[in-house]
């Protein structure tokens, strides 16, 4: 009977120690600030193919915004031929 009580007590101690170690650190004492949510970005469409992409990734050109340098060059060459 004493043996079972000792095993139960040891299991309880290991359970509590494991639960304490798996807890995430509190934000009060942490040195690094927790980043907030990222704000949404404006979306633009490519003037050549129409694909939508974030404005930060788009390339500006004479005819609008483009998804790649190749599309910008092709669009500007086409505009130069038509002019």
DRENVEX-631610 format. One record per atom (N, C-alpha, C): residue number from 1; residue in three letters; y, x, z. Coordinates in Angstrom, 1 decimal, decimal comma, always signed. Layout:
! DRENVEX-631610
<palo><senu>NUM</senu><vexse>ALA</vexse><v>Y</v><u>X</u><w>Z</w></palo>
...
//
This chain:
! DRENVEX-631610
<palo><senu>1</senu><vexse>UNK</vexse><v>-1,2</v><u>+0,8</u><w>+0,0</w></palo>
<palo><senu>1</senu><vexse>UNK</vexse><v>+0,0</v><u>+0,0</u><w>+0,0</w></palo>
<palo><senu>1</senu><vexse>UNK</vexse><v>+1,3</v><u>+0,9</u><w>+0,0</w></palo>
<palo><senu>2</senu><vexse>UNK</vexse><v>+1,3</v><u>+1,9</u><w>+0,8</w></palo>
<palo><senu>2</senu><vexse>UNK</vexse><v>+2,4</v><u>+2,8</u><w>+0,9</w></palo>
<palo><senu>2</senu><vexse>UNK</vexse><v>+2,6</v><u>+3,5</u><w>-0,5</w></palo>
<palo><senu>3</senu><vexse>UNK</vexse><v>+1,5</v><u>+3,8</u><w>-1,2</w></palo>
<palo><senu>3</senu><vexse>UNK</vexse><v>+1,6</v><u>+4,5</u><w>-2,5</w></palo>
<palo><senu>3</senu><vexse>UNK</vexse><v>+2,3</v><u>+3,6</u><w>-3,5</w></palo>
<palo><senu>4</senu><vexse>UNK</vexse><v>+2,0</v><u>+2,3</u><w>-3,5</w></palo>
<palo><senu>4</senu><vexse>UNK</vexse><v>+2,6</v><u>+1,4</u><w>-4,4</w></palo>
<palo><senu>4</senu><vexse>UNK</vexse><v>+4,1</v><u>+1,2</u><w>-4,1</w></palo>
<palo><senu>5</senu><vexse>UNK</vexse><v>+4,5</v><u>+1,2</u><w>-2,8</w></palo>
<palo><senu>5</senu><vexse>UNK</vexse><v>+5,9</v><u>+1,1</u><w>-2,4</w></palo>
<palo><senu>5</senu><vexse>UNK</vexse><v>+6,6</v><u>+2,3</u><w>-2,9</w></palo>
<palo><senu>6</senu><vexse>UNK</vexse><v>+6,0</v><u>+3,5</u><w>-2,7</w></palo>
<palo><senu>6</senu><vexse>UNK</vexse><v>+6,6</v><u>+4,7</u><w>-3,2</w></palo>
<palo><senu>6</senu><vexse>UNK</vexse><v>+6,8</v><u>+4,8</u><w>-4,7</w></palo>
<palo><senu>7</senu><vexse>UNK</vexse><v>+5,9</v><u>+4,3</u><w>-5,5</w></palo>
<palo><senu>7</senu><vexse>UNK</vexse><v>+6,0</v><u>+4,2</u><w>-6,9</w></palo>
<palo><senu>7</senu><vexse>UNK</vexse><v>+7,1</v><u>+3,3</u><w>-7,3</w></palo>
<palo><senu>8</senu><vexse>UNK</vexse><v>+7,2</v><u>+2,1</u><w>-6,7</w></palo>
<palo><senu>8</senu><vexse>UNK</vexse><v>+8,2</v><u>+1,2</u><w>-7,0</w></palo>
<palo><senu>8</senu><vexse>UNK</vexse><v>+9,6</v><u>+1,7</u><w>-6,7</w></palo>
<palo><senu>9</senu><vexse>UNK</vexse><v>+9,7</v><u>+2,4</u><w>-5,6</w></palo>
<palo><senu>9</senu><vexse>UNK</vexse><v>+11,0</v><u>+3,0</u><w>-5,2</w></palo>
<palo><senu>9</senu><vexse>UNK</vexse><v>+11,4</v><u>+4,1</u><w>-6,2</w></palo>
<palo><senu>10</senu><vexse>UNK</vexse><v>+10,5</v><u>+4,9</u><w>-6,6</w></palo>
<palo><senu>10</senu><vexse>UNK</vexse><v>+10,8</v><u>+6,0</u><w>-7,6</w></palo>
<palo><senu>10</senu><vexse>UNK</vexse><v>+11,2</v><u>+5,4</u><w>-8,9</w></palo>
<palo><senu>11</senu><vexse>UNK</vexse><v>+10,5</v><u>+4,3</u><w>-9,3</w></palo>
<palo><senu>11</senu><vexse>UNK</vexse><v>+10,8</v><u>+3,6</u><w>-10,6</w></palo>
<palo><senu>11</senu><vexse>UNK</vexse><v>+12,2</v><u>+3,0</u><w>-10,5</w></palo>
<palo><senu>12</senu><vexse>UNK</vexse><v>+12,6</v><u>+2,5</u><w>-9,4</w></palo>
<palo><senu>12</senu><vexse>UNK</vexse><v>+13,9</v><u>+1,9</u><w>-9,2</w></palo>
<palo><senu>12</senu><vexse>UNK</vexse><v>+15,0</v><u>+3,0</u><w>-9,3</w></palo>
<palo><senu>13</senu><vexse>UNK</vexse><v>+14,7</v><u>+4,2</u><w>-8,7</w></palo>
<palo><senu>13</senu><vexse>UNK</vexse><v>+15,7</v><u>+5,3</u><w>-8,7</w></palo>
<palo><senu>13</senu><vexse>UNK</vexse><v>+15,9</v><u>+5,8</u><w>-10,1</w></palo>
<palo><senu>14</senu><vexse>UNK</vexse><v>+14,8</v><u>+6,0</u><w>-10,9</w></palo>
<palo><senu>14</senu><vexse>UNK</vexse><v>+14,9</v><u>+6,4</u><w>-12,2</w></palo>
<palo><senu>14</senu><vexse>UNK</vexse><v>+15,5</v><u>+5,4</u><w>-13,1</w></palo>
<palo><senu>15</senu><vexse>UNK</vexse><v>+15,3</v><u>+4,1</u><w>-12,9</w></palo>
<palo><senu>15</senu><vexse>UNK</vexse><v>+16,0</v><u>+3,1</u><w>-13,7</w></palo>
<palo><senu>15</senu><vexse>UNK</vexse><v>+17,5</v><u>+3,1</u><w>-13,5</w></palo>
<palo><senu>16</senu><vexse>UNK</vexse><v>+17,9</v><u>+3,2</u><w>-12,2</w></palo>
<palo><senu>16</senu><vexse>UNK</vexse><v>+19,3</v><u>+3,3</u><w>-11,9</w></palo>
<palo><senu>16</senu><vexse>UNK</vexse><v>+20,0</v><u>+4,5</u><w>-12,5</w></palo>
<palo><senu>17</senu><vexse>UNK</vexse><v>+19,3</v><u>+5,7</u><w>-12,4</w></palo>
<palo><senu>17</senu><vexse>UNK</vexse><v>+19,9</v><u>+6,9</u><w>-13,0</w></palo>
<palo><senu>17</senu><vexse>UNK</vexse><v>+20,0</v><u>+6,8</u><w>-14,5</w></palo>
<palo><senu>18</senu><vexse>UNK</vexse><v>+19,0</v><u>+6,3</u><w>-15,1</w></palo>
<palo><senu>18</senu><vexse>UNK</vexse><v>+19,0</v><u>+6,1</u><w>-16,6</w></palo>
<palo><senu>18</senu><vexse>UNK</vexse><v>+20,1</v><u>+5,2</u><w>-17,0</w></palo>
<palo><senu>19</senu><vexse>UNK</vexse><v>+20,3</v><u>+4,1</u><w>-16,3</w></palo>
<palo><senu>19</senu><vexse>UNK</vexse><v>+21,4</v><u>+3,1</u><w>-16,6</w></palo>
<palo><senu>19</senu><vexse>UNK</vexse><v>+22,7</v><u>+3,7</u><w>-16,4</w></palo>
<palo><senu>20</senu><vexse>UNK</vexse><v>+22,9</v><u>+4,6</u><w>-15,4</w></palo>
<palo><senu>20</senu><vexse>UNK</vexse><v>+24,2</v><u>+5,2</u><w>-15,2</w></palo>
<palo><senu>20</senu><vexse>UNK</vexse><v>+24,5</v><u>+6,2</u><w>-16,3</w></palo>
<palo><senu>21</senu><vexse>UNK</vexse><v>+23,6</v><u>+7,0</u><w>-16,8</w></palo>
<palo><senu>21</senu><vexse>UNK</vexse><v>+23,8</v><u>+7,9</u><w>-17,8</w></palo>
<palo><senu>21</senu><vexse>UNK</vexse><v>+24,1</v><u>+7,3</u><w>-19,2</w></palo>
<palo><senu>22</senu><vexse>UNK</vexse><v>+23,5</v><u>+6,1</u><w>-19,5</w></palo>
<palo><senu>22</senu><vexse>UNK</vexse><v>+23,7</v><u>+5,5</u><w>-20,8</w></palo>
<palo><senu>22</senu><vexse>UNK</vexse><v>+25,0</v><u>+4,7</u><w>-20,9</w></palo>
<palo><senu>23</senu><vexse>UNK</vexse><v>+25,7</v><u>+4,6</u><w>-19,8</w></palo>
<palo><senu>23</senu><vexse>UNK</vexse><v>+27,0</v><u>+3,8</u><w>-19,8</w></palo>
<palo><senu>23</senu><vexse>UNK</vexse><v>+28,1</v><u>+4,6</u><w>-20,5</w></palo>
<palo><senu>24</senu><vexse>UNK</vexse><v>+28,8</v><u>+4,0</u><w>-21,4</w></palo>
<palo><senu>24</senu><vexse>UNK</vexse><v>+29,9</v><u>+4,7</u><w>-22,1</w></palo>
<palo><senu>24</senu><vexse>UNK</vexse><v>+31,0</v><u>+5,1</u><w>-21,2</w></palo>
<palo><senu>25</senu><vexse>UNK</vexse><v>+31,7</v><u>+6,3</u><w>-21,5</w></palo>
<palo><senu>25</senu><vexse>UNK</vexse><v>+32,7</v><u>+6,7</u><w>-20,5</w></palo>
<palo><senu>25</senu><vexse>UNK</vexse><v>+33,9</v><u>+5,7</u><w>-20,5</w></palo>
<palo><senu>26</senu><vexse>UNK</vexse><v>+34,5</v><u>+5,6</u><w>-19,4</w></palo>
<palo><senu>26</senu><vexse>UNK</vexse><v>+35,6</v><u>+4,7</u><w>-19,2</w></palo>
<palo><senu>26</senu><vexse>UNK</vexse><v>+36,8</v><u>+5,2</u><w>-20,0</w></palo>
<palo><senu>27</senu><vexse>UNK</vexse><v>+37,7</v><u>+4,3</u><w>-20,5</w></palo>
<palo><senu>27</senu><vexse>UNK</vexse><v>+38,8</v><u>+4,8</u><w>-21,2</w></palo>
<palo><senu>27</senu><vexse>UNK</vexse><v>+40,0</v><u>+5,2</u><w>-20,4</w></palo>
<palo><senu>28</senu><vexse>UNK</vexse><v>+39,9</v><u>+5,0</u><w>-19,1</w></palo>
<palo><senu>28</senu><vexse>UNK</vexse><v>+41,0</v><u>+5,4</u><w>-18,2</w></palo>
<palo><senu>28</senu><vexse>UNK</vexse><v>+41,1</v><u>+6,9</u><w>-18,0</w></palo>
<palo><senu>29</senu><vexse>UNK</vexse><v>+40,0</v><u>+7,6</u><w>-17,9</w></palo>
<palo><senu>29</senu><vexse>UNK</vexse><v>+40,0</v><u>+9,1</u><w>-17,7</w></palo>
<palo><senu>29</senu><vexse>UNK</vexse><v>+39,8</v><u>+9,9</u><w>-18,9</w></palo>
<palo><senu>30</senu><vexse>UNK</vexse><v>+39,7</v><u>+9,3</u><w>-20,1</w></palo>
<palo><senu>30</senu><vexse>UNK</vexse><v>+39,4</v><u>+10,0</u><w>-21,3</w></palo>
<palo><senu>30</senu><vexse>UNK</vexse><v>+40,6</v><u>+10,7</u><w>-21,8</w></palo>
<palo><senu>31</senu><vexse>UNK</vexse><v>+40,4</v><u>+11,9</u><w>-22,4</w></palo>
<palo><senu>31</senu><vexse>UNK</vexse><v>+41,5</v><u>+12,7</u><w>-22,9</w></palo>
<palo><senu>31</senu><vexse>UNK</vexse><v>+41,9</v><u>+12,2</u><w>-24,3</w></palo>
<palo><senu>32</senu><vexse>UNK</vexse><v>+40,9</v><u>+11,7</u><w>-25,1</w></palo>
<palo><senu>32</senu><vexse>UNK</vexse><v>+41,2</v><u>+11,3</u><w>-26,5</w></palo>
<palo><senu>32</senu><vexse>UNK</vexse><v>+41,5</v><u>+9,8</u><w>-26,5</w></palo>
<palo><senu>33</senu><vexse>UNK</vexse><v>+42,6</v><u>+9,4</u><w>-27,2</w></palo>
<palo><senu>33</senu><vexse>UNK</vexse><v>+42,9</v><u>+8,0</u><w>-27,3</w></palo>
<palo><senu>33</senu><vexse>UNK</vexse><v>+41,9</v><u>+7,3</u><w>-28,3</w></palo>
<palo><senu>34</senu><vexse>UNK</vexse><v>+41,6</v><u>+6,0</u><w>-28,0</w></palo>
<palo><senu>34</senu><vexse>UNK</vexse><v>+40,7</v><u>+5,3</u><w>-28,8</w></palo>
<palo><senu>34</senu><vexse>UNK</vexse><v>+41,5</v><u>+4,8</u><w>-30,0</w></palo>
<palo><senu>35</senu><vexse>UNK</vexse><v>+41,0</v><u>+5,0</u><w>-31,3</w></palo>
<palo><senu>35</senu><vexse>UNK</vexse><v>+41,8</v><u>+4,6</u><w>-32,4</w></palo>
<palo><senu>35</senu><vexse>UNK</vexse><v>+41,7</v><u>+3,0</u><w>-32,5</w></palo>
<palo><senu>36</senu><vexse>UNK</vexse><v>+42,8</v><u>+2,5</u><w>-33,0</w></palo>
<palo><senu>36</senu><vexse>UNK</vexse><v>+42,9</v><u>+1,0</u><w>-33,2</w></palo>
<palo><senu>36</senu><vexse>UNK</vexse><v>+42,4</v><u>+0,6</u><w>-34,5</w></palo>
<palo><senu>37</senu><vexse>UNK</vexse><v>+42,4</v><u>-0,7</u><w>-34,8</w></palo>
<palo><senu>37</senu><vexse>UNK</vexse><v>+41,9</v><u>-1,1</u><w>-36,1</w></palo>
<palo><senu>37</senu><vexse>UNK</vexse><v>+42,8</v><u>-0,6</u><w>-37,3</w></palo>
<palo><senu>38</senu><vexse>UNK</vexse><v>+42,2</v><u>-0,3</u><w>-38,4</w></palo>
<palo><senu>38</senu><vexse>UNK</vexse><v>+42,9</v><u>+0,2</u><w>-39,6</w></palo>
<palo><senu>38</senu><vexse>UNK</vexse><v>+43,6</v><u>-1,0</u><w>-40,3</w></palo>
<palo><senu>39</senu><vexse>UNK</vexse><v>+44,9</v><u>-0,9</u><w>-40,5</w></palo>
<palo><senu>39</senu><vexse>UNK</vexse><v>+45,6</v><u>-2,1</u><w>-41,2</w></palo>
<palo><senu>39</senu><vexse>UNK</vexse><v>+45,0</v><u>-2,2</u><w>-42,7</w></palo>
<palo><senu>40</senu><vexse>UNK</vexse><v>+45,1</v><u>-3,4</u><w>-43,2</w></palo>
<palo><senu>40</senu><vexse>UNK</vexse><v>+44,6</v><u>-3,5</u><w>-44,6</w></palo>
<palo><senu>40</senu><vexse>UNK</vexse><v>+45,5</v><u>-2,9</u><w>-45,6</w></palo>
<palo><senu>41</senu><vexse>UNK</vexse><v>+45,0</v><u>-2,4</u><w>-46,7</w></palo>
<palo><senu>41</senu><vexse>UNK</vexse><v>+45,8</v><u>-1,7</u><w>-47,8</w></palo>
<palo><senu>41</senu><vexse>UNK</vexse><v>+46,0</v><u>-2,7</u><w>-48,9</w></palo>
<palo><senu>42</senu><vexse>UNK</vexse><v>+47,2</v><u>-2,5</u><w>-49,6</w></palo>
<palo><senu>42</senu><vexse>UNK</vexse><v>+47,5</v><u>-3,3</u><w>-50,7</w></palo>
<palo><senu>42</senu><vexse>UNK</vexse><v>+46,5</v><u>-2,9</u><w>-51,9</w></palo>
<palo><senu>43</senu><vexse>UNK</vexse><v>+46,1</v><u>-3,9</u><w>-52,6</w></palo>
<palo><senu>43</senu><vexse>UNK</vexse><v>+45,2</v><u>-3,7</u><w>-53,7</w></palo>
<palo><senu>43</senu><vexse>UNK</vexse><v>+46,0</v><u>-3,9</u><w>-55,0</w></palo>
<palo><senu>44</senu><vexse>UNK</vexse><v>+45,7</v><u>-3,0</u><w>-56,0</w></palo>
<palo><senu>44</senu><vexse>UNK</vexse><v>+46,3</v><u>-3,1</u><w>-57,3</w></palo>
<palo><senu>44</senu><vexse>UNK</vexse><v>+45,2</v><u>-3,1</u><w>-58,4</w></palo>
<palo><senu>45</senu><vexse>UNK</vexse><v>+45,5</v><u>-3,5</u><w>-59,6</w></palo>
<palo><senu>45</senu><vexse>UNK</vexse><v>+44,5</v><u>-3,5</u><w>-60,6</w></palo>
<palo><senu>45</senu><vexse>UNK</vexse><v>+44,9</v><u>-2,5</u><w>-61,7</w></palo>
<palo><senu>46</senu><vexse>UNK</vexse><v>+43,9</v><u>-1,8</u><w>-62,3</w></palo>
<palo><senu>46</senu><vexse>UNK</vexse><v>+44,1</v><u>-0,8</u><w>-63,3</w></palo>
<palo><senu>46</senu><vexse>UNK</vexse><v>+44,7</v><u>-1,5</u><w>-64,6</w></palo>
<palo><senu>47</senu><vexse>UNK</vexse><v>+45,7</v><u>-1,0</u><w>-65,1</w></palo>
<palo><senu>47</senu><vexse>UNK</vexse><v>+46,3</v><u>-1,6</u><w>-66,3</w></palo>
<palo><senu>47</senu><vexse>UNK</vexse><v>+45,4</v><u>-1,4</u><w>-67,5</w></palo>
<palo><senu>48</senu><vexse>UNK</vexse><v>+44,5</v><u>-0,6</u><w>-67,5</w></palo>
<palo><senu>48</senu><vexse>UNK</vexse><v>+43,6</v><u>-0,4</u><w>-68,7</w></palo>
<palo><senu>48</senu><vexse>UNK</vexse><v>+42,3</v><u>-1,2</u><w>-68,6</w></palo>
<palo><senu>49</senu><vexse>UNK</vexse><v>+41,6</v><u>-1,2</u><w>-67,5</w></palo>
<palo><senu>49</senu><vexse>UNK</vexse><v>+40,3</v><u>-1,9</u><w>-67,4</w></palo>
<palo><senu>49</senu><vexse>UNK</vexse><v>+40,3</v><u>-3,1</u><w>-66,4</w></palo>
<palo><senu>50</senu><vexse>UNK</vexse><v>+41,4</v><u>-3,2</u><w>-65,6</w></palo>
<palo><senu>50</senu><vexse>UNK</vexse><v>+41,5</v><u>-4,3</u><w>-64,7</w></palo>
<palo><senu>50</senu><vexse>UNK</vexse><v>+40,8</v><u>-4,2</u><w>-63,4</w></palo>
<palo><senu>51</senu><vexse>UNK</vexse><v>+40,1</v><u>-3,1</u><w>-63,1</w></palo>
<palo><senu>51</senu><vexse>UNK</vexse><v>+39,4</v><u>-3,0</u><w>-61,8</w></palo>
<palo><senu>51</senu><vexse>UNK</vexse><v>+40,4</v><u>-2,9</u><w>-60,7</w></palo>
<palo><senu>52</senu><vexse>UNK</vexse><v>+40,0</v><u>-3,5</u><w>-59,5</w></palo>
<palo><senu>52</senu><vexse>UNK</vexse><v>+40,9</v><u>-3,5</u><w>-58,4</w></palo>
<palo><senu>52</senu><vexse>UNK</vexse><v>+40,6</v><u>-2,3</u><w>-57,5</w></palo>
<palo><senu>53</senu><vexse>UNK</vexse><v>+41,6</v><u>-1,7</u><w>-57,0</w></palo>
<palo><senu>53</senu><vexse>UNK</vexse><v>+41,4</v><u>-0,5</u><w>-56,1</w></palo>
<palo><senu>53</senu><vexse>UNK</vexse><v>+42,6</v><u>-0,4</u><w>-55,1</w></palo>
<palo><senu>54</senu><vexse>UNK</vexse><v>+42,4</v><u>+0,2</u><w>-54,0</w></palo>
<palo><senu>54</senu><vexse>UNK</vexse><v>+43,5</v><u>+0,4</u><w>-53,0</w></palo>
<palo><senu>54</senu><vexse>UNK</vexse><v>+44,7</v><u>+1,2</u><w>-53,7</w></palo>
<palo><senu>55</senu><vexse>UNK</vexse><v>+45,9</v><u>+0,8</u><w>-53,3</w></palo>
<palo><senu>55</senu><vexse>UNK</vexse><v>+47,1</v><u>+1,4</u><w>-53,9</w></palo>
<palo><senu>55</senu><vexse>UNK</vexse><v>+47,1</v><u>+2,9</u><w>-53,6</w></palo>
<palo><senu>56</senu><vexse>UNK</vexse><v>+46,6</v><u>+3,3</u><w>-52,5</w></palo>
<palo><senu>56</senu><vexse>UNK</vexse><v>+46,6</v><u>+4,8</u><w>-52,1</w></palo>
<palo><senu>56</senu><vexse>UNK</vexse><v>+45,7</v><u>+5,6</u><w>-53,1</w></palo>
<palo><senu>57</senu><vexse>UNK</vexse><v>+44,7</v><u>+5,0</u><w>-53,7</w></palo>
<palo><senu>57</senu><vexse>UNK</vexse><v>+43,8</v><u>+5,7</u><w>-54,6</w></palo>
<palo><senu>57</senu><vexse>UNK</vexse><v>+44,2</v><u>+5,6</u><w>-56,1</w></palo>
<palo><senu>58</senu><vexse>UNK</vexse><v>+45,2</v><u>+4,7</u><w>-56,4</w></palo>
<palo><senu>58</senu><vexse>UNK</vexse><v>+45,6</v><u>+4,4</u><w>-57,8</w></palo>
<palo><senu>58</senu><vexse>UNK</vexse><v>+46,5</v><u>+5,6</u><w>-58,2</w></palo>
<palo><senu>59</senu><vexse>UNK</vexse><v>+46,5</v><u>+5,8</u><w>-59,6</w></palo>
<palo><senu>59</senu><vexse>UNK</vexse><v>+47,4</v><u>+6,8</u><w>-60,2</w></palo>
<palo><senu>59</senu><vexse>UNK</vexse><v>+48,5</v><u>+6,1</u><w>-60,9</w></palo>
<palo><senu>60</senu><vexse>UNK</vexse><v>+49,8</v><u>+6,4</u><w>-60,6</w></palo>
<palo><senu>60</senu><vexse>UNK</vexse><v>+50,9</v><u>+5,7</u><w>-61,3</w></palo>
<palo><senu>60</senu><vexse>UNK</vexse><v>+51,0</v><u>+6,3</u><w>-62,7</w></palo>
<palo><senu>61</senu><vexse>UNK</vexse><v>+51,5</v><u>+5,5</u><w>-63,6</w></palo>
<palo><senu>61</senu><vexse>UNK</vexse><v>+51,7</v><u>+5,9</u><w>-65,0</w></palo>
<palo><senu>61</senu><vexse>UNK</vexse><v>+52,8</v><u>+5,1</u><w>-65,6</w></palo>
<palo><senu>62</senu><vexse>UNK</vexse><v>+53,1</v><u>+5,3</u><w>-66,9</w></palo>
<palo><senu>62</senu><vexse>UNK</vexse><v>+54,2</v><u>+4,7</u><w>-67,6</w></palo>
<palo><senu>62</senu><vexse>UNK</vexse><v>+54,0</v><u>+3,2</u><w>-67,7</w></palo>
<palo><senu>63</senu><vexse>UNK</vexse><v>+52,7</v><u>+2,8</u><w>-67,8</w></palo>
<palo><senu>63</senu><vexse>UNK</vexse><v>+52,4</v><u>+1,4</u><w>-68,0</w></palo>
<palo><senu>63</senu><vexse>UNK</vexse><v>+51,9</v><u>+0,6</u><w>-66,8</w></palo>
<palo><senu>64</senu><vexse>UNK</vexse><v>+51,9</v><u>+1,3</u><w>-65,6</w></palo>
<palo><senu>64</senu><vexse>UNK</vexse><v>+51,4</v><u>+0,6</u><w>-64,4</w></palo>
<palo><senu>64</senu><vexse>UNK</vexse><v>+50,6</v><u>+1,6</u><w>-63,6</w></palo>
<palo><senu>65</senu><vexse>UNK</vexse><v>+49,6</v><u>+1,0</u><w>-62,9</w></palo>
<palo><senu>65</senu><vexse>UNK</vexse><v>+48,7</v><u>+1,8</u><w>-62,0</w></palo>
<palo><senu>65</senu><vexse>UNK</vexse><v>+47,4</v><u>+1,9</u><w>-62,7</w></palo>
<palo><senu>66</senu><vexse>UNK</vexse><v>+46,7</v><u>+3,0</u><w>-62,5</w></palo>
<palo><senu>66</senu><vexse>UNK</vexse><v>+45,4</v><u>+3,2</u><w>-63,2</w></palo>
<palo><senu>66</senu><vexse>UNK</vexse><v>+44,4</v><u>+3,7</u><w>-62,2</w></palo>
<palo><senu>67</senu><vexse>UNK</vexse><v>+43,1</v><u>+3,5</u><w>-62,5</w></palo>
<palo><senu>67</senu><vexse>UNK</vexse><v>+42,0</v><u>+3,9</u><w>-61,7</w></palo>
<palo><senu>67</senu><vexse>UNK</vexse><v>+41,6</v><u>+5,3</u><w>-61,9</w></palo>
<palo><senu>68</senu><vexse>UNK</vexse><v>+42,0</v><u>+5,9</u><w>-63,0</w></palo>
<palo><senu>68</senu><vexse>UNK</vexse><v>+41,6</v><u>+7,3</u><w>-63,3</w></palo>
<palo><senu>68</senu><vexse>UNK</vexse><v>+42,6</v><u>+7,9</u><w>-64,2</w></palo>
<palo><senu>69</senu><vexse>UNK</vexse><v>+42,6</v><u>+9,3</u><w>-64,3</w></palo>
<palo><senu>69</senu><vexse>UNK</vexse><v>+43,5</v><u>+10,0</u><w>-65,2</w></palo>
<palo><senu>69</senu><vexse>UNK</vexse><v>+43,1</v><u>+9,7</u><w>-66,7</w></palo>
<palo><senu>70</senu><vexse>UNK</vexse><v>+41,8</v><u>+9,5</u><w>-66,9</w></palo>
<palo><senu>70</senu><vexse>UNK</vexse><v>+41,4</v><u>+9,2</u><w>-68,3</w></palo>
<palo><senu>70</senu><vexse>UNK</vexse><v>+41,9</v><u>+7,8</u><w>-68,8</w></palo>
<palo><senu>71</senu><vexse>UNK</vexse><v>+41,9</v><u>+6,8</u><w>-67,9</w></palo>
<palo><senu>71</senu><vexse>UNK</vexse><v>+42,4</v><u>+5,5</u><w>-68,3</w></palo>
<palo><senu>71</senu><vexse>UNK</vexse><v>+44,0</v><u>+5,6</u><w>-68,5</w></palo>
<palo><senu>72</senu><vexse>UNK</vexse><v>+44,6</v><u>+6,4</u><w>-67,6</w></palo>
<palo><senu>72</senu><vexse>UNK</vexse><v>+46,1</v><u>+6,5</u><w>-67,8</w></palo>
<palo><senu>72</senu><vexse>UNK</vexse><v>+46,4</v><u>+7,2</u><w>-69,1</w></palo>
<palo><senu>73</senu><vexse>UNK</vexse><v>+45,7</v><u>+8,3</u><w>-69,5</w></palo>
<palo><senu>73</senu><vexse>UNK</vexse><v>+45,9</v><u>+9,0</u><w>-70,7</w></palo>
<palo><senu>73</senu><vexse>UNK</vexse><v>+45,6</v><u>+8,1</u><w>-71,9</w></palo>
<palo><senu>74</senu><vexse>UNK</vexse><v>+44,5</v><u>+7,3</u><w>-71,9</w></palo>
<palo><senu>74</senu><vexse>UNK</vexse><v>+44,2</v><u>+6,4</u><w>-73,0</w></palo>
<palo><senu>74</senu><vexse>UNK</vexse><v>+45,2</v><u>+5,3</u><w>-73,1</w></palo>
<palo><senu>75</senu><vexse>UNK</vexse><v>+45,6</v><u>+4,7</u><w>-72,0</w></palo>
<palo><senu>75</senu><vexse>UNK</vexse><v>+46,6</v><u>+3,7</u><w>-72,1</w></palo>
<palo><senu>75</senu><vexse>UNK</vexse><v>+47,9</v><u>+4,2</u><w>-72,7</w></palo>
<palo><senu>76</senu><vexse>UNK</vexse><v>+48,4</v><u>+5,4</u><w>-72,2</w></palo>
<palo><senu>76</senu><vexse>UNK</vexse><v>+49,7</v><u>+5,9</u><w>-72,7</w></palo>
<palo><senu>76</senu><vexse>UNK</vexse><v>+49,5</v><u>+6,3</u><w>-74,2</w></palo>
<palo><senu>77</senu><vexse>UNK</vexse><v>+48,4</v><u>+6,8</u><w>-74,6</w></palo>
<palo><senu>77</senu><vexse>UNK</vexse><v>+48,2</v><u>+7,2</u><w>-76,0</w></palo>
<palo><senu>77</senu><vexse>UNK</vexse><v>+48,2</v><u>+5,9</u><w>-76,9</w></palo>
<palo><senu>78</senu><vexse>UNK</vexse><v>+47,6</v><u>+4,9</u><w>-76,4</w></palo>
<palo><senu>78</senu><vexse>UNK</vexse><v>+47,6</v><u>+3,6</u><w>-77,1</w></palo>
<palo><senu>78</senu><vexse>UNK</vexse><v>+49,0</v><u>+3,0</u><w>-77,3</w></palo>
<palo><senu>79</senu><vexse>UNK</vexse><v>+49,8</v><u>+3,1</u><w>-76,2</w></palo>
<palo><senu>79</senu><vexse>UNK</vexse><v>+51,1</v><u>+2,7</u><w>-76,2</w></palo>
<palo><senu>79</senu><vexse>UNK</vexse><v>+52,0</v><u>+3,5</u><w>-77,2</w></palo>
<palo><senu>80</senu><vexse>UNK</vexse><v>+51,7</v><u>+4,8</u><w>-77,2</w></palo>
<palo><senu>80</senu><vexse>UNK</vexse><v>+52,5</v><u>+5,7</u><w>-78,1</w></palo>
<palo><senu>80</senu><vexse>UNK</vexse><v>+52,2</v><u>+5,3</u><w>-79,6</w></palo>
<palo><senu>81</senu><vexse>UNK</vexse><v>+50,9</v><u>+5,0</u><w>-79,9</w></palo>
<palo><senu>81</senu><vexse>UNK</vexse><v>+50,5</v><u>+4,6</u><w>-81,3</w></palo>
<palo><senu>81</senu><vexse>UNK</vexse><v>+51,1</v><u>+3,3</u><w>-81,7</w></palo>
<palo><senu>82</senu><vexse>UNK</vexse><v>+51,3</v><u>+2,4</u><w>-80,7</w></palo>
<palo><senu>82</senu><vexse>UNK</vexse><v>+51,8</v><u>+1,0</u><w>-81,0</w></palo>
<palo><senu>82</senu><vexse>UNK</vexse><v>+53,3</v><u>+1,1</u><w>-81,1</w></palo>
<palo><senu>83</senu><vexse>UNK</vexse><v>+54,0</v><u>+2,1</u><w>-80,6</w></palo>
<palo><senu>83</senu><vexse>UNK</vexse><v>+55,4</v><u>+2,1</u><w>-80,6</w></palo>
<palo><senu>83</senu><vexse>UNK</vexse><v>+56,0</v><u>+2,6</u><w>-81,9</w></palo>
//
